[in-house]
C-alpha cells in the first residue's frame, strides 16, 4: 500500500444504473430513502465521519453515473480513489454480470497498490425476487480477492456502514484521528457538493 496517506478518504461507488448507489450513500448519512429512481448524470460526493475504536475517519462518498453514456466521466471520478465499492442489485442478474466490466475499468485507471475494493449486493429486502444468490456472489468476490456484503439501503442502511467500517478497520493506508471515548460517535457531516457543481468542473 502507498505511504501517501491523506486526511480524507475517497470512497467511490460504481455499478449499473438503478442498483441503488445514491440511496446507499444517502441513507448511510441519515437521509430518507427515495423510492423514485432518478439517474445520476455526473458525480458528486458527501462527507461522513466514522468512528472505529476511538479512531475518527473522514470519508468522501462519491456517487457515479452507471449509464454507458457517462462512463467516460465516471473514469475521471475514479482517479485517486482509495476504496472502490462495486454495487449490484440482487434482483437484476445483468447488474451482477457486468461487474467484471466495472472492475476492469478500475484496474485500468487505478494503481492496484493505491486502493482496496469490495462488492455489495444491494436490495437484500427484495430477496424473494433475487436473481443472484448470496453463495454465487460470495464466490465471485472471493475469486476477485474482495470483501463482500449483502445490504439494504431501504430497510437496513446500517449494513452498508458496517461494511465501510470493515474495509477501513486496521488498514494502515487510511488516516484517522484518535478521539476521546466521551466524544460523540457516528457523527455525520454533510458538504454542499451537488452534481451541478461537478458538472461545471468536468464538462
CORHUQUI-V610207 format. One record per helix or strand of 2 or more residues. SS is the DSSP state (H for helix, E for strand). FROM is the first residue (numbers start at 1). TO is the last residue. If there is no record, write none. Layout:
{{SS,FROM,TO} {SS,FROM,TO}}
This chain:
{{E,9,14} {H,21,28} {E,44,52} {E,55,63} {H,68,78} {E,83,89} {H,93,97} {H,99,109} {E,116,122} {H,124,129} {H,134,144} {E,147,150} {H,158,168} {E,177,178} {H,195,202}}
